[in-house]
Amino acid sequence: RVPAGLRFDSRVDAAPDATVGCAVCQEGSEVVWALRTLAANESRSILVSATVEATVPDGSVVRAPVQVTATDLPDTISVEKTVVVQ
């Protein structure tokens, strides 16, 4: 889900484009990327260039949770990226 204080357009601010979700994604929106099958030792990256809303003061901590699921993966992988607004 998109963290509080952030927004992005999944059609132009993300690479690759999102598979499912919102066009202009705001707080609480859920966005999904379908990366298809990965070979052993293969990796894929998703780049999101989110905009920090003007109401978010400098020094604020933004936490962006990410979950990875797969049909052959018994557990969900959960990670969190944390950044400080400057």
C-alpha positions in Angstrom: 0.0 0.0 0.0 1.1 3.6 -0.7 2.4 5.1 2.6 0.9 8.3 4.1 2.3 11.4 2.5 3.2 9.9 -0.8 1.6 9.7 -4.2 2.6 8.5 -7.7 1.2 7.8 -11.1 1.6 4.1 -11.7 1.6 4.6 -15.5 4.6 7.1 -15.6 6.3 7.1 -12.2 7.0 3.4 -12.0 9.1 1.0 -14.1 7.7 -1.3 -15.1 4.1 0.0 -15.1 1.9 -1.5 -12.5 -0.3 -4.5 -13.5 -3.2 -3.8 -11.2 -4.1 -0.9 -9.0 -4.6 2.8 -9.3 -3.6 5.2 -12.0 -2.8 8.1 -9.6 -2.0 6.2 -6.4 -2.4 8.0 -3.1 -2.2 7.0 0.6 -3.6 3.5 1.2 -3.8 2.5 -2.5 -2.7 -1.0 -3.3 -0.5 -1.5 -6.4 0.4 -4.9 -7.9 3.1 -5.8 -10.3 3.0 -9.3 -12.0 6.6 -10.1 -12.8 5.9 -13.5 -14.4 8.3 -16.5 -13.9 11.8 -15.9 -12.7 14.6 -18.4 -13.5 16.9 -19.6 -10.7 19.2 -16.7 -9.6 17.3 -14.2 -11.8 16.2 -10.9 -10.3 13.8 -8.1 -11.3 13.5 -4.6 -10.0 10.7 -2.2 -9.7 11.5 1.5 -9.5 8.9 3.9 -8.1 9.5 7.7 -8.2 6.9 8.8 -5.7 6.2 12.4 -4.8 6.2 13.5 -1.2 3.2 15.6 -0.5 3.9 19.3 0.5 2.2 18.7 3.9 4.9 16.2 5.0 7.6 18.2 7.0 11.3 17.7 6.6 12.7 15.1 9.0 9.5 12.9 8.7 10.2 9.2 8.4 8.3 7.4 5.5 8.0 3.7 5.7 7.1 1.8 2.5 6.2 -1.8 3.0 6.6 -4.3 0.2 5.3 -7.9 0.0 6.4 -10.5 -2.5 4.3 -13.6 -3.2 4.7 -16.5 -5.7 2.8 -19.6 -6.5 5.8 -21.8 -5.7 6.8 -19.8 -2.6 5.3 -21.2 0.6 5.7 -17.9 2.5 5.2 -14.2 1.7 8.4 -12.2 1.8 7.8 -8.8 3.6 10.4 -6.0 3.7 10.1 -2.3 4.5 12.1 0.6 3.0 12.5 3.5 5.3 13.5 7.0 4.1 13.7 10.4 5.8 12.1 13.4 4.1 14.6 16.1 3.4 
